[in-house]
Amino acid sequence: MKAIVVTDQAEGTAGMRLVEHPDPRPAINDVIVEVRAAASVPTEVDWPSTWADRAGKDRSPAVLGHDVAGIVSALGYGTTGLTIGQRVFGITDWHRDGTLAEYVAVESRNLAPLPGDVEFTVGASLPISGLTAWQGLFQHGHLRSGQTVLAHGAAGAVGSMVTQLAREAGAYVIGTGRAADREKALEYGANEFVDLEHDDLEDVGGVDLVFDVIGGAIQERSALLIRSGGTLVTVTGLGDVRPEGLSVDFVVESVPTQLTEIVERVRDGRLRTNIDEVATLDDAVTALNPTQRRKGKTIISVRS
C-alpha cells in the first residue's frame, strides 16, 4: 500500500516520504480500515510513541497520522461490534502505524460508526480535535453553565471546538490568538477575543476554566487568572505556576460514545468543523509542510 512515513526524527515533518509500505495485519480485536480520509498532528514527529512501540522496540519507518475515517475491510480474531463494509471514524493507537496510508489496523474499541450523511473528510477532522475539546471541558474541566472559559488558540482546530462546545454548554468564552485570528474566533462563537501579541491578557479578569494549547509563559500567566476552585486543563504539560483549584494535563483518548455525541452535533448544525485544506495522499507531504500558518485542520483524502 501507499503510506506517508518518517525515518529520522531530526528531519521533522520535512522528512516525510510517500512510499510503498507493507499492508497492516489485524491483531486480536482489531479491524482493518480502508482509509478514505485521515489527518495528523504536526508534533507527531516529536512524540516518543512515533518511534517506539509499547515494548520500547524501534518501529521506524513509522506511518504518521492518527485521525481516521473509512470503511471496515477486515476483522481480526475475536472482533465484535463492527462489521465489514461499515463506515467508521476514530483515533488509532499512538504506538502503532498511523492513518496516512491506504489501510490501517485499529482496535475496534477506538472506532465509532460514521453516519452516511457525514463526508469522510469531515469525519477525519473530528476525532482528535473534537475529543480533546470534549474531554478537556467536560471530563477534566467539569464545565458548568454560567462559567467563564479562557480558550487559547480559539481559531485553531482544537480551540474552535472548545469555543463551540463551551458556548453550547452555557459558558461565556474568551478566545485568544493572534490579531489575524480575531474574526474567525468570533465566528466560531467566542464572546470576546484577546490578541496575545498586543492586548494585555490580565485584563480579562477572573475565569473559571483555562483551556490551554500553548503552554509556557502563556499558561503560567493564565493560571493566575483562575478563580478559587477553578480548573486549568492543558495538552502541553504543566508549568511551574498552578491555580488554586485543579490542574490537569491530559492525553486525548478515543471514546466512541463521545465521538457519537460530537458527530451528532455536526449533523444537526450545532458544531462546525474547522478544515483548512483537503489534499490527496500524493500531495500530502507538501500539504503537511505548509509555507504559511494554518488556522485549521489539514485533511488528507486518501480515496475519493
C-alpha positions in Angstrom: 0.0 0.0 0.0 1.0 3.7 -0.2 1.8 5.4 3.1 3.4 8.6 4.4 6.4 7.6 6.6 9.2 9.2 8.6 12.5 7.6 9.3 14.5 10.4 11.0 13.3 12.4 14.0 15.8 15.2 13.4 14.3 15.9 9.9 10.9 16.6 11.4 7.9 16.8 9.1 10.3 17.7 6.2 11.4 14.1 6.4 8.1 12.7 5.4 8.1 10.4 2.4 5.4 8.8 0.3 6.4 5.1 -0.1 5.2 1.6 -0.7 4.7 0.1 2.8 3.6 -3.4 3.9 -0.1 -3.8 4.4 -1.2 -4.0 8.0 -2.4 -7.2 9.6 -5.2 -7.2 12.2 -4.3 -8.4 15.7 -6.9 -9.8 18.1 -9.9 -7.4 18.4 -8.6 -5.2 15.5 -10.2 -4.2 12.3 -8.5 -3.2 9.1 -9.9 0.2 7.9 -9.7 1.1 4.2 -8.8 4.7 4.8 -10.9 7.3 3.0 -9.6 10.4 4.9 -7.0 11.0 7.6 -5.2 13.7 9.5 -2.1 14.1 11.6 -0.8 16.4 14.3 2.3 18.5 13.4 4.1 17.5 16.6 3.9 13.7 16.0 7.5 13.5 14.9 8.5 14.6 18.4 6.4 12.0 20.2 8.3 9.0 21.7 5.4 6.8 20.6 6.1 7.6 16.9 9.5 6.0 17.2 9.0 3.0 19.5 6.2 0.5 20.3 4.9 -0.1 23.8 7.8 -2.5 24.5 10.3 0.1 23.5 11.2 -1.5 20.2 12.1 0.8 17.3 9.4 0.9 14.7 10.8 3.2 12.1 9.9 3.8 9.4 6.7 4.9 11.1 3.4 5.8 9.4 2.1 9.1 10.6 -1.4 10.2 11.4 -4.0 9.1 14.0 -7.3 10.7 12.9 -9.2 8.3 10.5 -12.4 7.9 8.7 -13.0 5.0 6.4 -14.6 1.6 5.8 -14.0 -1.6 7.7 -12.4 -4.1 5.2 -11.4 -6.9 7.5 -11.9 -8.2 11.1 -9.3 -9.6 13.4 -9.8 -12.7 15.6 -12.5 -12.1 18.2 -13.5 -8.7 16.9 -17.1 -7.8 17.7 -19.3 -4.7 17.4 -18.3 -3.7 13.9 -18.9 -5.3 10.5 -17.1 -5.4 7.2 -18.3 -2.6 5.0 -19.2 -0.3 7.9 -18.3 3.4 7.8 -16.3 4.3 10.9 -14.1 7.1 12.4 -11.9 7.5 15.4 -8.3 7.7 16.7 -5.7 5.0 16.2 -3.2 3.8 18.8 -0.3 6.2 19.4 2.3 3.4 19.4 1.2 1.8 16.1 1.4 2.8 12.4 -1.0 5.5 11.7 -3.6 6.6 9.2 -1.8 8.5 6.4 -2.0 5.3 4.4 -4.4 3.3 2.3 -5.1 0.9 5.1 -4.6 0.9 8.9 -5.1 -1.6 11.7 -7.2 -0.2 14.6 -8.5 -1.6 17.8 -12.3 -1.8 17.3 -12.9 -0.2 20.7 -11.4 3.0 19.3 -13.9 3.4 16.5 -17.4 4.7 16.2 -19.9 4.4 13.4 -19.8 7.3 10.9 -23.2 8.3 9.7 -23.8 8.0 6.0 -24.6 11.7 5.6 -21.2 12.8 7.0 -18.4 13.1 4.5 -15.2 11.2 5.2 -13.2 14.4 5.2 -15.4 15.8 7.9 -15.3 12.6 9.9 -11.4 12.6 9.8 -11.4 16.2 11.1 -13.3 15.4 14.2 -11.6 12.7 16.4 -8.5 14.4 17.9 -9.8 18.0 17.8 -13.3 17.2 18.9 -12.4 14.7 21.6 -9.7 16.9 23.0 -12.2 19.7 23.4 -14.9 17.5 24.8 -12.7 15.7 27.4 -10.9 18.9 28.4 -14.1 20.8 29.0 -16.4 18.1 30.5 -14.4 15.1 31.6 -11.5 17.0 33.2 -12.7 20.6 33.4 -16.2 19.7 34.7 -17.6 22.8 32.9 -21.0 24.1 34.1 -23.4 26.6 32.6 -22.6 30.2 33.6 -18.9 29.7 34.0 -16.2 31.7 32.1 -13.8 29.8 29.8 -10.5 31.2 28.5 -9.9 29.3 25.3 -6.4 29.7 23.9 -6.0 29.2 20.1 -9.7 29.8 19.6 -9.4 29.9 15.8 -7.4 26.7 15.6 -8.6 23.1 15.1 -9.0 22.4 18.8 -9.8 25.9 20.0 -12.7 26.3 17.6 -14.2 23.1 19.0 -13.6 24.3 22.6 -15.4 27.6 21.8 -18.4 26.0 20.3 -18.9 23.2 22.8 -18.4 25.6 25.7 -20.9 28.1 24.3 -23.5 25.3 23.8 -23.0 24.3 27.5 -23.9 27.9 28.5 -20.4 29.2 29.2 -19.0 32.7 28.5 -16.0 32.2 26.2 -12.9 34.5 25.9 -10.9 33.4 22.9 -7.3 34.1 22.3 -4.8 34.1 19.4 -3.1 36.4 17.0 -4.7 39.6 15.6 -5.5 37.8 12.4 -7.5 35.2 14.3 -10.0 37.6 15.8 -12.7 37.4 13.2 -12.6 33.6 12.9 -12.7 33.1 16.7 -15.7 35.3 17.0 -17.3 33.5 14.1 -17.0 30.2 16.0 -18.8 31.8 18.9 -16.2 33.5 21.2 -17.9 36.2 23.2 -14.8 38.3 23.1 -11.2 38.0 21.9 -7.7 38.7 23.3 -4.9 39.4 20.9 -1.9 37.7 22.7 0.6 39.8 20.8 -0.9 43.2 21.5 -3.6 43.0 24.3 -3.0 42.6 28.0 -4.1 39.0 28.9 -4.5 40.1 32.6 -7.3 42.5 31.6 -9.8 39.6 31.1 -10.1 39.3 34.9 -11.1 36.1 36.7 -12.1 32.9 34.8 -13.3 29.5 35.9 -11.6 27.3 33.3 -8.5 27.8 31.2 -8.2 25.5 28.2 -4.5 25.7 27.2 -3.0 24.5 24.0 0.1 26.8 24.1 2.0 26.2 27.3 5.0 28.1 28.6 4.6 31.7 29.8 1.0 32.0 28.4 -0.1 29.0 30.5 1.6 30.4 33.6 0.0 33.9 33.2 -3.4 32.2 32.5 -3.2 30.1 35.7 -3.0 33.3 37.8 -6.4 34.4 36.3 -8.3 31.3 37.5 -10.7 31.9 40.3 -10.5 29.8 43.5 -11.9 26.3 42.7 -11.4 26.8 39.0 -9.5 24.5 36.6 -6.6 24.6 34.2 -6.7 21.9 31.5 -3.8 21.6 29.1 -2.3 19.2 26.5 1.1 20.8 26.6 2.4 19.7 30.1 2.1 21.7 33.3 4.3 24.6 34.1 5.5 25.9 37.4 2.6 28.2 38.2 -0.6 26.3 39.3 -4.1 27.7 40.1 -5.7 27.3 43.5 -8.0 24.7 42.0 -7.4 21.8 39.7 -4.6 21.4 37.1 -4.9 18.6 34.5 -2.5 17.7 31.8 -4.2 15.0 29.7 -3.7 12.9 26.6 -6.9 12.5 24.5 -8.5 9.1 24.2 -10.8 7.6 21.6 -14.2 7.2 23.2 -16.8 6.0 20.8 -19.8 7.4 22.8 -18.2 10.8 22.8 -17.4 10.6 19.1 -21.1 9.9 18.6 -22.1 12.9 20.6 -19.7 15.1 18.5 -20.8 13.8 15.1 -24.5 14.2 16.0 -23.8 17.9 16.7 -22.2 18.2 13.3 -25.2 16.6 11.7 -27.7 18.9 13.3 -25.7 22.1 12.8 -24.7 22.7 16.4 -21.0 22.1 15.7 -18.9 23.2 12.7 -15.6 21.5 11.9 -12.5 23.6 11.1 -10.9 22.3 7.9 -8.2 24.5 6.4 -7.2 22.3 3.4 -8.0 19.0 1.8 -5.2 17.3 -0.2 -4.7 13.9 -1.8 -2.3 11.3 -0.5 0.1 12.1 -3.4 0.2 15.7 -2.3 0.2 15.0 1.4 3.9 15.8 2.0 3.6 19.3 0.6 0.3 19.9 2.3 1.6 18.9 5.7 4.7 21.2 5.3 2.9 24.5 4.6 4.7 27.6 3.8 2.1 29.7 5.6 0.5 29.4 9.0 -2.6 27.1 9.0 -5.6 28.0 11.1 -7.5 24.8 10.8 -7.1 21.1 10.1 -5.3 19.7 7.1 -7.2 16.6 5.8 -5.7 14.0 3.5 -8.2 12.5 1.2 -6.8 9.0 0.6 -9.6 7.8 -1.7 -12.4 9.7 -3.3 
